[in-house]
Amino acid sequence: MILLIDKTWDGAPIGADEIARVELIAEPHRVVATVDAPFHGDPPPAGPPGPTGGLWEHEVVEIFLLGREDAYLEIELGPHGHHLALELRGARNVVRRGLPLRYDARIEGRRWSGIASIPRGWLPDGLDRGNAYAIHGTGLSRRHLAAFPVPGDRPDFHRLDAFGTVRLDGA
């Protein structure tokens, strides 16, 4: 499954230099998530690479996978090796945080790539909807981008009703 982050959070088109790509490949015991995104040079989080709270305040790509009863998985991946994995039940209702994600990232010039190994057991039952977002920039130049646009006056990535149909083969 491929999610192309190719518009602003509210649906306006973006330039090719901002488009990010997320691919999810189901394997027998895991889902491999790969990110290919432009590197905007935002400052990294203060701590070392690894599980990082507040990662959404930095340059990041976020993947949301939604199943039955509003159960969903949120995976945040940064270009400097920082990551965060959350299990939620209902919008913003975290039931598990800081799940032990295997993740590697690499910056090459003006692009970055990341690869995460997500245990199949983390996927919500009935997975059929999702979204992906990219955030970059600082201050007034902060940008929030989406695969499926989100309605409203400001970006709210936990608008489950705005998630698009996704199909993860073998899930």
N, CA and C of each residue as an Amber inpcrd file, in Angstrom:
protein
   513
   0.8460000  -1.1640000   0.0000000   0.0000000   0.0000000   0.0000000
   0.8940000   1.2290000   0.0000000   0.5450000   2.1940000  -0.8090000
   1.3010000   3.4360000  -0.8940000   0.3920000   4.5910000  -0.5210000
   0.8770000   5.4490000   0.3640000   0.2060000   6.6870000   0.7170000
   1.0940000   7.8300000   0.2370000   0.5590000   8.6520000  -0.6470000
   1.2990000   9.7820000  -1.1850000   0.8430000  11.0470000  -0.4660000
   1.7560000  11.6800000   0.2180000   1.4620000  12.9330000   0.9340000
   1.7260000  14.0470000  -0.0710000   0.6460000  14.4770000  -0.7320000
   0.7950000  15.3600000  -1.8890000  -0.1090000  16.5860000  -1.8730000
  -0.5770000  16.9670000  -0.6780000  -1.4210000  18.1580000  -0.5490000
  -1.2560000  18.7410000   0.8440000  -1.7100000  19.9620000   1.0340000
  -1.7070000  20.5250000   2.3750000  -2.7670000  19.8160000   3.2000000
  -2.7250000  20.0230000   4.4950000  -3.6620000  19.3540000   5.4010000
  -5.1170000  19.6020000   4.9980000  -5.3970000  20.7610000   4.3730000
  -6.7790000  21.0860000   3.9990000  -7.0730000  20.8650000   2.5170000
  -6.1490000  20.2200000   1.8000000  -6.4390000  19.7800000   0.4410000
  -5.8470000  20.5870000  -0.6980000  -5.1020000  21.6550000  -0.4320000
  -4.4920000  22.4320000  -1.5170000  -3.2930000  21.6610000  -2.0820000
  -3.0800000  21.7460000  -3.4010000  -1.9320000  21.0460000  -3.9890000
  -0.6150000  21.6370000  -3.4770000   0.4290000  20.8010000  -3.4810000
   1.7720000  21.2540000  -3.0870000   2.7330000  20.9900000  -4.2380000
   3.8940000  21.5820000  -4.1590000   4.9080000  21.3710000  -5.1860000
   5.5660000  20.0130000  -5.0500000   6.1350000  19.5500000  -6.1300000
   6.8060000  18.2490000  -6.1470000   7.9300000  18.1710000  -5.1240000
   8.5240000  19.3220000  -4.7750000   9.6320000  19.3330000  -3.8190000
   9.1910000  19.0530000  -2.3860000   7.8810000  18.9800000  -2.1290000
   7.3830000  18.6930000  -0.7820000   6.7260000  17.3100000  -0.6620000
   6.4940000  16.6420000  -1.7660000   5.7680000  15.3670000  -1.7400000
   6.5820000  14.2880000  -1.0290000   5.9090000  13.5830000  -0.1230000
   6.5140000  12.4570000   0.5980000   5.7310000  11.1900000   0.2700000
   6.4110000  10.0650000   0.3430000   5.7990000   8.7690000  -0.0070000
   5.9930000   7.7990000   1.1460000   4.9030000   7.1390000   1.5160000
   4.9400000   6.1080000   2.5470000   4.4770000   4.8100000   1.8970000
   5.2520000   3.7520000   2.0790000   4.8560000   2.4390000   1.5780000
   4.7910000   1.4710000   2.7430000   3.7070000   0.6900000   2.7790000
   3.5180000  -0.3270000   3.8120000   3.4470000  -1.6860000   3.1390000
   4.3170000  -2.5900000   3.5620000   4.3720000  -3.9300000   2.9870000
   4.1270000  -4.9400000   4.1020000   3.0630000  -5.7450000   3.9420000
   2.7390000  -6.7610000   4.9440000   3.5900000  -7.9930000   4.7270000
   4.2210000  -8.4370000   5.7960000   4.9700000  -9.6850000   5.8130000
   4.3250000 -10.5750000   6.8750000   4.7060000 -11.8370000   6.9640000
   4.0240000 -12.7450000   7.8950000   3.9510000 -12.2610000   9.3480000
   5.0210000 -11.6560000   9.8750000   5.0270000 -11.2880000  11.2870000
   5.1760000  -9.7940000  11.5300000   5.2580000  -9.0270000  10.4430000
   5.4590000  -7.5940000  10.6000000   4.9420000  -6.8490000   9.3820000
   4.8580000  -5.5510000   9.5400000   4.6040000  -4.6500000   8.4260000
   5.8330000  -3.7610000   8.3090000   6.3830000  -3.6800000   7.1270000
   7.5330000  -2.8160000   6.8870000   7.0080000  -1.4910000   6.3370000
   7.3260000  -0.4120000   7.0410000   6.9330000   0.9340000   6.6180000
   8.1740000   1.6570000   6.1280000   8.1320000   2.1320000   4.8840000
   9.2490000   2.9060000   4.3580000   8.7680000   4.3120000   4.0340000
   9.6310000   5.2650000   4.2890000   9.3610000   6.6760000   4.0200000
  10.4180000   7.1810000   3.0640000   9.9800000   7.9330000   2.0640000
  10.8830000   8.6710000   1.1900000  10.3380000  10.0930000   1.1700000
  11.1100000  11.0490000   1.6970000  10.5950000  12.4080000   1.8650000
  11.6880000  13.4400000   1.6300000  11.2830000  14.6490000   1.2610000
  12.2690000  15.7190000   1.1810000  12.8030000  16.0410000   2.5710000
  14.0830000  16.3810000   2.6490000  14.6620000  16.8060000   3.9210000
  14.7000000  18.3260000   3.9220000  14.0350000  18.9150000   4.9120000
  13.9110000  20.3720000   4.9790000  14.9120000  21.0080000   5.9300000
  15.7220000  20.1900000   6.6080000  16.7800000  20.7150000   7.4550000
  16.3120000  21.2810000   8.7810000  15.1250000  20.9070000   9.2430000
  14.6560000  21.3760000  10.5440000  15.5770000  20.8500000  11.6450000
  15.7050000  21.5760000  12.7500000  16.5310000  21.0780000  13.8560000
  15.9720000  19.7670000  14.4140000  16.8510000  18.8320000  14.7750000
  16.3750000  17.5720000  15.3470000  15.9130000  17.7670000  16.7900000
  15.1600000  16.8010000  17.3180000  14.8240000  16.8490000  18.7520000
  16.1050000  16.8480000  19.5850000  16.0060000  17.3330000  20.8160000
  17.1730000  17.4730000  21.6800000  17.7900000  16.1340000  22.0830000
  16.9800000  15.1040000  22.2550000  17.4840000  13.8260000  22.7410000
  18.0900000  12.9730000  21.6420000  18.6540000  11.8340000  22.0410000
  19.2470000  10.9220000  21.0640000  18.1700000  10.2400000  20.2200000
  18.5370000   9.6960000  19.0600000  17.5750000   8.9400000  18.2550000
  16.9520000   7.8230000  19.0830000  15.7080000   7.5070000  18.7470000
  14.9530000   6.4910000  19.4660000  13.5830000   7.0210000  19.8170000
  12.8630000   6.3690000  20.7310000  11.5240000   6.8210000  21.1030000
  11.5680000   8.2610000  21.6250000  10.7100000   9.1180000  21.0640000
  10.7560000  10.5430000  21.3680000   9.3540000  11.1130000  21.4760000
   8.9700000  11.5660000  22.6490000   7.6980000  12.2570000  22.8190000
   7.7480000  13.6250000  22.1640000   6.6030000  14.1230000  21.7220000
   6.5380000  15.4440000  21.1020000   7.1980000  15.5160000  19.7420000
   7.3870000  14.3810000  19.1040000   8.0700000  14.3700000  17.8070000
   7.3240000  15.1890000  16.7650000   6.0160000  15.3020000  16.9150000
   5.2100000  16.0800000  15.9640000   5.6110000  17.5560000  15.9480000
   6.3930000  18.0040000  16.9280000   6.8540000  19.3890000  16.9490000
   8.0940000  19.5960000  16.0770000   8.5710000  18.5170000  15.4420000
   9.7720000  18.5540000  14.6090000   9.4180000  18.0870000  13.1960000
  10.4110000  18.0110000  12.3430000  10.2120000  17.4580000  11.0040000
   9.8960000  15.9740000  11.1560000   8.7750000  15.5380000  10.5780000
   8.2940000  14.1920000  10.8410000   7.3170000  13.7430000   9.7560000
   7.2210000  12.4370000   9.5690000   6.1480000  11.8160000   8.7880000
   5.3670000  10.9380000   9.7590000   4.0440000  11.0610000   9.7160000
   3.1800000  10.3060000  10.6190000   2.2730000   9.3910000   9.8150000
   2.0960000   8.1740000  10.3130000   1.2310000   7.1780000   9.6720000
   0.1530000   6.7960000  10.6760000  -1.1000000   6.8410000  10.2430000
  -2.2370000   6.4630000  11.0880000  -2.9660000   5.3080000  10.4170000
  -3.2030000   4.2320000  11.1690000  -3.9030000   3.0540000  10.6470000
  -5.0870000   2.7630000  11.5600000  -6.3010000   2.8190000  10.9920000
  -7.5520000   2.7550000  11.7550000  -8.3030000   1.4670000  11.4950000
  -8.8230000   0.8640000  12.5640000  -9.6350000  -0.3430000  12.4700000
 -11.0010000  -0.1310000  13.1030000 -11.5950000  -1.2280000  13.5420000
 -12.9250000  -1.1870000  14.1580000 -12.9060000  -0.4520000  15.4940000
 -14.0810000   0.0660000  15.8420000 -14.3010000   0.7140000  17.1430000
 -13.2930000   1.8330000  17.4190000 -12.9120000   2.5390000  16.3740000
 -11.9880000   3.6720000  16.4740000 -10.6510000   3.3180000  17.1220000
 -10.2270000   2.0670000  16.9510000  -8.8930000   1.6670000  17.4080000
  -7.9080000   2.0140000  16.2930000  -6.7960000   2.6640000  16.6680000
  -5.8200000   2.9880000  15.6330000  -4.4050000   3.0240000  16.1720000
  -3.4900000   2.8970000  15.2280000  -2.0630000   2.9150000  15.4890000
  -1.5040000   4.1840000  14.8660000  -0.6960000   4.9030000  15.6300000
  -0.0190000   6.0940000  15.1270000   1.4840000   5.8410000  15.1970000
   2.1440000   5.9760000  14.0560000   3.5910000   5.7990000  13.9580000
   4.1860000   7.1190000  13.4720000   5.0960000   7.6980000  14.2480000
   5.7730000   8.9350000  13.8700000   7.2420000   8.6150000  13.5920000
   7.7290000   9.0740000  12.4380000   9.0970000   8.7750000  12.0040000
   9.8090000  10.0640000  11.6000000  10.9820000  10.2880000  12.1580000
  11.7440000  11.4920000  11.8460000  13.0070000  11.1920000  11.0730000
  13.5510000  12.1870000  10.3890000  14.7340000  11.9740000   9.5540000
  16.0170000  11.7260000  10.3330000  16.0390000  12.0480000  11.6240000
  17.2520000  11.9030000  12.4280000  17.2640000  10.6160000  13.2600000
  16.2900000   9.7090000  13.0230000  16.2450000   8.4440000  13.7510000
  15.3050000   8.4390000  14.9460000  14.6230000   9.5390000  15.1900000
  13.6510000   9.6070000  16.2750000  12.3270000   9.0080000  15.7960000
  11.5960000   8.4060000  16.7130000  10.3240000   7.7900000  16.3460000
   9.4160000   7.7280000  17.5640000   8.1340000   7.4670000  17.2960000
   7.1590000   7.2730000  18.3640000   6.0550000   6.3800000  17.8220000
   5.6560000   5.3900000  18.6190000   4.5630000   4.4890000  18.2470000
   3.5300000   4.5140000  19.3620000   2.2740000   4.7810000  18.9780000
   1.1750000   4.8860000  19.9330000   0.0120000   4.0090000  19.5000000
  -0.6430000   3.3730000  20.4630000  -1.9020000   2.6700000  20.2140000
  -3.0010000   3.5050000  20.8610000  -4.0660000   3.7660000  20.0920000
  -5.1510000   4.6070000  20.5870000  -6.4990000   3.9200000  20.4250000
  -7.4390000   4.2690000  21.2800000  -8.8390000   3.8170000  21.1930000
  -9.6900000   5.0610000  21.3140000 -10.1880000   5.5340000  20.1790000
 -10.8990000   6.8070000  20.1380000  -9.8970000   7.9350000  19.9400000
 -10.3770000   9.0220000  19.3400000  -9.4940000  10.1370000  18.9910000
  -8.7010000  10.6300000  20.1980000  -7.3950000  10.5980000  20.0660000
  -6.4270000  11.0920000  21.0470000  -6.4080000  10.3240000  22.3650000
  -7.0890000   9.2150000  22.4610000  -7.1190000   8.4310000  23.6900000
  -6.0350000   7.3540000  23.6340000  -4.8470000   7.6930000  24.1080000
  -3.6980000   6.7880000  24.0540000  -3.8580000   5.6910000  25.1070000
  -3.7530000   4.4380000  24.6500000  -3.8010000   3.3150000  25.5880000
  -2.4220000   2.6820000  25.7790000  -1.5280000   2.8400000  24.7990000
  -0.1310000   2.4080000  24.9380000   0.7370000   3.3980000  24.1870000
   1.8380000   3.7960000  24.8110000   2.7540000   4.7460000  24.1590000
   4.1810000   4.2370000  24.2380000   4.9950000   4.7510000  23.3420000
   6.4100000   4.3800000  23.3630000   6.6620000   2.9210000  23.0460000
   5.8250000   2.3500000  22.1810000   6.0090000   0.9530000  21.7980000
   7.4010000   0.7820000  21.1820000   8.0620000  -0.3460000  21.4220000
   9.4660000  -0.5360000  21.0050000   9.6120000  -0.7940000  19.5050000
   9.6840000   0.2580000  18.7520000   9.7500000   0.1940000  17.2950000
  11.1960000   0.0360000  16.8270000  11.4180000  -0.8510000  15.8550000
  12.7190000  -0.9310000  15.1730000  12.6710000   0.0460000  14.0040000
  13.6040000   1.0180000  14.0010000  13.5540000   2.0780000  13.0040000
  14.9550000   2.5690000  12.6740000  15.2110000   2.7450000  11.3880000
  16.4630000   3.3240000  10.9040000  16.1280000   4.4260000   9.9150000
  16.8580000   5.5320000   9.9900000  16.6590000   6.6600000   9.0750000
  18.0010000   7.1040000   8.5110000  17.9290000   7.7070000   7.3350000
  19.1420000   8.1640000   6.6580000  18.8240000   9.4380000   5.8810000
  19.6610000  10.4280000   6.0360000  19.5480000  11.6760000   5.2770000
  20.5990000  11.6380000   4.1810000  20.1530000  11.8870000   2.9480000
  21.0600000  11.9370000   1.8030000  20.7550000  13.1900000   1.0050000
  21.5600000  14.2140000   1.2010000  21.3470000  15.4610000   0.4880000
  20.0350000  16.1150000   0.8830000  19.1850000  16.3110000  -0.0980000
  17.9190000  17.0060000   0.1240000  16.7470000  16.0540000   0.3720000
  17.0450000  14.7600000   0.6180000  15.9910000  13.7790000   0.8920000
  16.3780000  12.9390000   2.1020000  15.3660000  12.3440000   2.7120000
  15.6110000  11.3920000   3.7840000  14.7290000  10.1800000   3.5700000
  15.1890000   9.0730000   4.1120000  14.4170000   7.8430000   4.0320000
  14.4440000   7.1680000   5.3940000  13.4160000   6.4100000   5.6490000
  13.3320000   5.6790000   6.9010000  12.6680000   4.3390000   6.6640000
  12.9950000   3.3750000   7.5070000  12.3690000   2.0610000   7.4230000
  12.0890000   1.5950000   8.8480000  10.8170000   1.2420000   9.0680000
  10.3800000   0.7910000  10.3890000   9.7770000  -0.5990000  10.2670000
   9.9890000  -1.3990000  11.3070000   9.4250000  -2.7360000  11.3830000
   8.3270000  -2.7170000  12.4410000   7.0790000  -2.8820000  12.0000000
   5.9150000  -2.7970000  12.8810000   5.3710000  -4.2080000  13.1020000
   5.3630000  -4.7040000  14.3390000   4.8080000  -6.0400000  14.5910000
   3.3390000  -6.1180000  14.1560000   2.9670000  -7.2070000  13.5020000
   1.5860000  -7.3790000  13.0170000   0.5710000  -7.2750000  14.1440000
   0.9510000  -7.7070000  15.3540000   0.0410000  -7.6600000  16.4880000
  -0.3540000  -6.2570000  16.9060000   0.3770000  -5.2430000  16.4620000
   0.0250000  -3.8590000  16.7840000  -1.1070000  -3.3320000  15.9170000
  -1.3580000  -3.9480000  14.7570000  -2.3780000  -3.4430000  13.8410000
  -3.7630000  -3.5910000  14.4620000  -4.6110000  -2.5810000  14.2890000
  -5.9660000  -2.6930000  14.8320000  -6.7880000  -3.7110000  14.0440000
  -7.6790000  -4.4280000  14.7310000  -8.5800000  -5.3620000  14.0590000
  -9.4470000  -4.6020000  13.0650000  -9.6570000  -5.2090000  11.9040000
 -10.5180000  -4.5960000  10.8920000  -9.8880000  -3.4010000  10.1960000
  -8.5740000  -3.3490000  10.1450000  -7.8700000  -2.2250000   9.5100000
  -8.4140000  -1.9860000   8.1050000  -8.9660000  -0.7850000   7.8760000
  -9.4730000  -0.4640000   6.5410000  -9.3940000   1.0190000   6.1940000
  -8.8930000   1.8370000   7.1260000  -8.7780000   3.2640000   6.8540000
  -7.4600000   3.7740000   7.4300000  -7.0150000   4.8840000   6.8880000
  -5.7680000   5.4390000   7.3840000  -5.4640000   6.7900000   6.7840000
  -4.3440000   7.3300000   7.1660000  -3.8720000   8.5920000   6.6150000
  -2.3780000   8.6910000   6.8980000  -1.7310000   9.5890000   6.2020000
  -0.3140000   9.8740000   6.4280000  -0.1210000  11.3790000   6.3030000
   0.7770000  11.8890000   7.1110000   1.0210000  13.3290000   7.1650000
   2.5160000  13.5840000   7.1950000   2.8980000  14.7680000   6.7450000
   4.2740000  15.2310000   6.8680000   4.2220000  16.6340000   7.4560000
   5.1150000  16.9020000   8.3860000   5.1930000  18.2140000   9.0200000
   6.6340000  18.6820000   8.9090000   6.8120000  19.9480000   8.5580000
   8.1570000  20.5200000   8.5140000   8.0750000  22.0280000   8.6060000
   9.2150000  22.6350000   8.8610000   9.2910000  24.0880000   8.9650000
   9.1880000  24.5380000  10.4160000   9.5480000  25.7900000  10.6300000
   9.4820000  26.3620000  11.9750000   8.7440000  27.6910000  11.9230000
   8.1840000  28.0630000  13.0490000   7.5080000  29.3570000  13.1480000
   6.4010000  29.5160000  12.1300000   6.3640000  30.6610000  11.4860000
   5.3130000  30.9580000  10.5150000   5.4420000  30.1370000   9.2370000
   6.6150000  29.5220000   9.0130000   6.7980000  28.7060000   7.8030000
   6.4670000  27.2300000   8.0470000   5.8750000  26.9040000   9.1930000
   5.4900000  25.5210000   9.5180000   4.4660000  25.0340000   8.5180000
   4.6780000  23.8160000   7.9850000   3.7820000  23.2410000   6.9740000
   3.2460000  21.9140000   7.4720000   1.9510000  21.6780000   7.2570000
   1.2710000  20.4310000   7.6100000   0.6750000  19.8690000   6.3220000
   1.1360000  18.7000000   5.9080000   0.7500000  18.0990000   4.6370000
   0.0530000  16.7710000   4.8930000  -0.7710000  16.3300000   3.9220000
  -1.5770000  15.1230000   4.1420000  -1.7440000  14.3060000   2.8780000
  -1.9900000  13.0110000   3.0750000  -2.4070000  12.1440000   1.9680000
  -3.9000000  12.3510000   1.7050000  -4.6990000  12.3640000   2.7750000
  -6.1310000  12.6500000   2.6880000  -6.3780000  13.9300000   3.4780000
  -6.9970000  14.9600000   2.8670000  -7.1700000  16.2420000   3.5580000
  -8.0850000  16.1260000   4.7780000  -7.8980000  17.0630000   5.6870000
  -8.6470000  17.1160000   6.9420000  -9.4560000  18.4130000   6.9610000
 -10.7670000  18.3270000   7.1940000 -11.5670000  19.5560000   7.2490000
 -11.3300000  20.3160000   8.5530000 -11.7250000  21.5850000   8.5490000
 -11.6350000  22.3850000   9.7700000 -10.8040000  23.6270000   9.5720000
 -10.6370000  24.3630000  10.6630000  -9.9140000  25.6300000  10.6360000
  -8.4180000  25.4720000  10.8750000  -8.0110000  24.2890000  11.3370000
  -6.5970000  24.0420000  11.6240000  -6.3250000  22.5590000  11.4320000
  -5.0720000  22.1790000  11.2490000  -4.7740000  20.7600000  11.0590000
  -5.0700000  19.9570000  12.3240000  -5.8470000  18.9040000  12.1680000
  -6.1730000  18.0010000  13.2830000  -6.0400000  16.5870000  12.7310000
  -4.8970000  15.9820000  12.9620000  -4.6000000  14.6870000  12.3650000
  -5.3390000  13.5350000  13.0260000  -6.0770000  13.8040000  14.0720000
  -6.8630000  12.7590000  14.7410000  -8.3330000  12.8300000  14.3420000
  -8.6270000  13.4480000  13.2120000  -9.9900000  13.4590000  12.6620000
 -10.1960000  12.1440000  11.9360000 -10.6460000  11.1420000  12.6700000
 -10.7780000   9.7920000  12.1270000 -11.7490000   9.7450000  10.9520000
 -12.7370000  10.6220000  10.9540000 -13.7110000  10.6510000   9.8680000
 -13.1040000  11.1280000   8.5480000 -11.9240000  11.7240000   8.5970000
 -11.2620000  12.2030000   7.3880000 -10.2750000  11.1940000   6.8110000
 -10.0670000  10.0750000   7.4930000  -9.1460000   9.0730000   6.9790000
  -9.7130000   8.4650000   5.7000000  -8.8220000   8.1020000   4.8040000
  -9.2310000   7.4670000   3.5520000  -9.2060000   5.9540000   3.6550000
  -9.8030000   5.3210000   2.6570000  -9.8000000   3.8690000   2.5870000
  -8.3910000   3.3810000   2.2690000  -7.9250000   2.4270000   3.0220000
  -6.6200000   1.8300000   2.7670000  -6.7760000   0.3200000   2.7610000
  -5.8900000  -0.3210000   2.0300000  -5.8880000  -1.7720000   1.9950000
  -4.4570000  -2.2500000   2.1020000  -4.1980000  -2.9200000   3.1860000
  -2.8810000  -3.4950000   3.4050000  -2.9760000  -4.9660000   3.0390000
  -2.4610000  -5.3280000   1.8780000  -2.5400000  -6.7110000   1.4140000
  -1.9680000  -7.6470000   2.4520000  -2.7060000  -8.6950000   2.7510000
  -2.2750000  -9.6960000   3.7010000  -2.5590000  -9.3550000   5.1410000
  -3.1420000  -8.1650000   5.4060000  -3.4440000  -7.7750000   6.8000000
  -4.8120000  -8.2410000   7.2060000
